[in-house]
Structures are given as C-alpha cells and as structure tokens.
Amino acid sequence: MKKADLEKYEKLLLKKREEINQNLQTRKDLSGATSKDASGDLSSYSYHMADQGTDAMEREKAFMISSKSGRLLYHIDEALRRIRKGTYGNCQSCGKQIQKARLEAVPHARLCIECKSKEEESKAGRR
C-alpha cells in the first residue's frame, strides 16, 4: 500500500478514535447523574419505582454502549499498530489485499470481504 494511502487511513482512524473518546467522556460525565441528582432535589423521600427503573435502564444502556465503544477502540488501535508494522490493508486470514472501498467504509477492517463472510457464516452456524 502506498504511503499516502496509509497516511489517509491513519488520519481516518485517529479521527474516529477521538470521536469515540469524546463520546465516552460525555457519557461518563452523564452516567453518574440519576433523575434525583439531575433535578437538584435534596430531599430524603424515595422516588417512585418507575423512576428508579428508568434510572437503572439508562445506566445499563450506557454500560452497553461503553462496552461496544471499548471494543471498537481496541480494533482501531489494532489497525493503527498494523499501519506501523506495515501489514495494514492485508487480510489477516488469507493475506490478500483488502479492497480500498472496504477500508474506507471500515478502516479498522482486518479481513477481506470473502474471509469476513466466511467468519460470519461460521458464527451463524454455531448458534
């Protein structure tokens, strides 16, 4: 892969990484606040069960999003390592070059379309 292409993909990956980090920080700042905290109510009266359920659901949703974002950050970091190692753009399964259209859509891709399809089929077969 050409040096100019590698620089372009590296910039894409770094930009995506920064966006995810900013989103995670925003979620982290908001995740500690319950509806009681957000309203500024300092009374000792308990809240309605529905309010408590909503708070619990929001915390669980925030955790799931953070977990998914963490996995994406891992894949982005791995792609950046491949750029530095000089193996970026090569399928980790068959060794063929990953198509540019795929890398532009999924810059952290580690497999070509064919190998990714096989991986997905084998996962679906195990269910």
C-alpha positions as a LaTeX table, in Angstrom:
\begin{tabular}{lrrr}
\hline
Residue & $x$ (\AA) & $y$ (\AA) & $z$ (\AA) \\
\hline
Met1 & 0.00 & 0.00 & 0.00 \\
Lys2 & 1.23 & 3.49 & $-0.84$ \\
Lys3 & 2.47 & 5.80 & 1.89 \\
Ala4 & $-0.16$ & 8.44 & 1.01 \\
Asp5 & $-2.94$ & 5.85 & 1.39 \\
Leu6 & $-1.57$ & 4.73 & 4.74 \\
Glu7 & $-1.49$ & 8.33 & 5.97 \\
Lys8 & $-5.08$ & 8.83 & 4.83 \\
Tyr9 & $-6.29$ & 5.73 & 6.69 \\
Glu10 & $-4.26$ & 6.65 & 9.76 \\
Lys11 & $-5.96$ & 10.07 & 9.84 \\
Leu12 & $-9.37$ & 8.40 & 9.45 \\
Leu13 & $-8.63$ & 6.01 & 12.30 \\
Leu14 & $-7.29$ & 8.74 & 14.60 \\
Lys15 & $-10.32$ & 10.95 & 13.90 \\
Lys16 & $-12.71$ & 8.07 & 14.65 \\
Arg17 & $-10.75$ & 7.25 & 17.81 \\
Glu18 & $-11.02$ & 10.85 & 19.03 \\
Glu19 & $-14.79$ & 10.92 & 18.35 \\
Ile20 & $-15.31$ & 7.73 & 20.34 \\
Asn21 & $-13.19$ & 9.01 & 23.24 \\
Gln22 & $-15.20$ & 12.24 & 23.33 \\
Asn23 & $-18.49$ & 10.32 & 23.30 \\
Leu24 & $-17.27$ & 8.05 & 26.08 \\
Gln25 & $-16.21$ & 11.03 & 28.19 \\
Thr26 & $-19.59$ & 12.70 & 27.68 \\
Arg27 & $-21.39$ & 9.50 & 28.65 \\
Lys28 & $-19.14$ & 9.09 & 31.68 \\
Asp29 & $-19.95$ & 12.62 & 32.81 \\
Leu30 & $-23.69$ & 11.99 & 32.43 \\
Ser31 & $-23.82$ & 8.41 & 33.71 \\
Gly32 & $-23.40$ & 9.29 & 37.38 \\
Ala33 & $-26.47$ & 11.50 & 37.44 \\
Thr34 & $-29.80$ & 9.97 & 38.45 \\
Ser35 & $-33.08$ & 11.76 & 37.94 \\
Lys36 & $-32.87$ & 12.87 & 41.60 \\
Asp37 & $-29.37$ & 14.29 & 41.05 \\
Ala38 & $-30.37$ & 15.94 & 37.81 \\
Ser39 & $-33.40$ & 17.65 & 39.34 \\
Gly40 & $-31.37$ & 19.03 & 42.22 \\
Asp41 & $-33.81$ & 17.55 & 44.74 \\
Leu42 & $-32.02$ & 17.05 & 48.05 \\
Ser43 & $-34.97$ & 15.65 & 49.97 \\
Ser44 & $-34.72$ & 12.26 & 51.61 \\
Tyr45 & $-38.00$ & 10.97 & 50.15 \\
Ser46 & $-37.66$ & 7.95 & 47.91 \\
Tyr47 & $-38.57$ & 8.17 & 44.28 \\
His48 & $-41.27$ & 6.25 & 42.53 \\
Met49 & $-40.40$ & 2.72 & 41.43 \\
Ala50 & $-40.82$ & 3.70 & 37.78 \\
Asp51 & $-38.22$ & 6.46 & 38.18 \\
Gln52 & $-35.80$ & 4.01 & 39.74 \\
Gly53 & $-36.43$ & 1.54 & 36.91 \\
Thr54 & $-35.78$ & 4.22 & 34.31 \\
Asp55 & $-32.52$ & 5.16 & 36.02 \\
Ala56 & $-31.42$ & 1.52 & 36.09 \\
Met57 & $-32.29$ & 1.06 & 32.42 \\
Glu58 & $-30.36$ & 4.18 & 31.43 \\
Arg59 & $-27.29$ & 3.02 & 33.38 \\
Glu60 & $-27.47$ & $-0.41$ & 31.70 \\
Lys61 & $-27.83$ & 1.17 & 28.27 \\
Ala62 & $-24.85$ & 3.46 & 28.94 \\
Phe63 & $-22.79$ & 0.43 & 30.02 \\
Met64 & $-23.65$ & $-1.49$ & 26.85 \\
Ile65 & $-22.75$ & 1.47 & 24.63 \\
Ser66 & $-19.49$ & 2.00 & 26.51 \\
Ser67 & $-18.64$ & $-1.68$ & 26.17 \\
Lys68 & $-19.28$ & $-1.62$ & 22.42 \\
Ser69 & $-17.25$ & 1.58 & 22.07 \\
Gly70 & $-14.41$ & $-0.01$ & 24.01 \\
Arg71 & $-14.30$ & $-2.94$ & 21.59 \\
Leu72 & $-14.29$ & $-0.54$ & 18.64 \\
Leu73 & $-11.40$ & 1.39 & 20.21 \\
Tyr74 & $-9.48$ & $-1.88$ & 20.53 \\
His75 & $-9.99$ & $-2.64$ & 16.82 \\
Ile76 & $-8.94$ & 0.88 & 15.86 \\
Asp77 & $-5.79$ & 0.60 & 17.99 \\
Glu78 & $-5.00$ & $-2.74$ & 16.36 \\
Ala79 & $-5.40$ & $-1.16$ & 12.90 \\
Leu80 & $-3.02$ & 1.64 & 13.90 \\
Arg81 & $-0.50$ & $-0.98$ & 15.04 \\
Arg82 & $-0.81$ & $-2.72$ & 11.68 \\
Ile83 & $-0.08$ & 0.58 & 9.94 \\
Arg84 & 3.12 & 0.97 & 11.99 \\
Lys85 & 4.10 & $-2.67$ & 11.37 \\
Gly86 & 3.46 & $-2.33$ & 7.63 \\
Thr87 & 0.77 & $-5.02$ & 7.50 \\
Tyr88 & $-2.25$ & $-2.73$ & 7.26 \\
Gly89 & $-4.56$ & $-3.47$ & 4.35 \\
Asn90 & $-3.68$ & $-7.17$ & 4.18 \\
Cys91 & $-6.26$ & $-9.76$ & 5.21 \\
Gln92 & $-5.15$ & $-11.48$ & 8.40 \\
Ser93 & $-6.71$ & $-14.73$ & 7.22 \\
Cys94 & $-5.75$ & $-15.20$ & 3.56 \\
Gly95 & $-3.08$ & $-12.50$ & 3.19 \\
Lys96 & $-4.70$ & $-10.86$ & 0.16 \\
Gln97 & $-5.04$ & $-7.09$ & $-0.08$ \\
Ile98 & $-8.29$ & $-5.74$ & 1.40 \\
Gln99 & $-10.26$ & $-3.68$ & $-1.13$ \\
Lys100 & $-9.97$ & 0.10 & $-0.75$ \\
Ala101 & $-13.75$ & 0.51 & $-0.72$ \\
Arg102 & $-13.92$ & $-1.79$ & 2.30 \\
Leu103 & $-11.13$ & 0.06 & 4.10 \\
Glu104 & $-12.84$ & 3.39 & 3.50 \\
Ala105 & $-16.12$ & 2.04 & 4.89 \\
Val106 & $-14.46$ & 0.12 & 7.75 \\
Pro107 & $-10.92$ & 1.49 & 8.19 \\
His108 & $-10.21$ & $-0.92$ & 11.06 \\
Ala109 & $-11.08$ & $-3.99$ & 8.93 \\
Arg110 & $-8.71$ & $-6.89$ & 9.46 \\
Leu111 & $-10.32$ & $-9.30$ & 6.98 \\
Cys112 & $-11.22$ & $-9.07$ & 3.31 \\
Ile113 & $-14.90$ & $-9.37$ & 2.36 \\
Glu114 & $-14.62$ & $-13.06$ & 1.47 \\
Cys115 & $-12.94$ & $-14.05$ & 4.75 \\
Lys116 & $-15.29$ & $-11.86$ & 6.80 \\
Ser117 & $-18.28$ & $-13.50$ & 5.11 \\
Lys118 & $-16.89$ & $-16.95$ & 5.95 \\
Glu119 & $-16.33$ & $-15.85$ & 9.56 \\
Glu120 & $-19.91$ & $-14.58$ & 9.85 \\
Glu121 & $-21.30$ & $-17.77$ & 8.31 \\
Ser122 & $-19.37$ & $-19.94$ & 10.75 \\
Lys123 & $-20.61$ & $-17.82$ & 13.69 \\
Ala124 & $-24.21$ & $-18.15$ & 12.44 \\
Gly125 & $-23.77$ & $-21.92$ & 12.12 \\
Arg126 & $-22.66$ & $-22.22$ & 15.75 \\
Arg127 & $-25.85$ & $-20.61$ & 17.08 \\
\hline
\end{tabular}
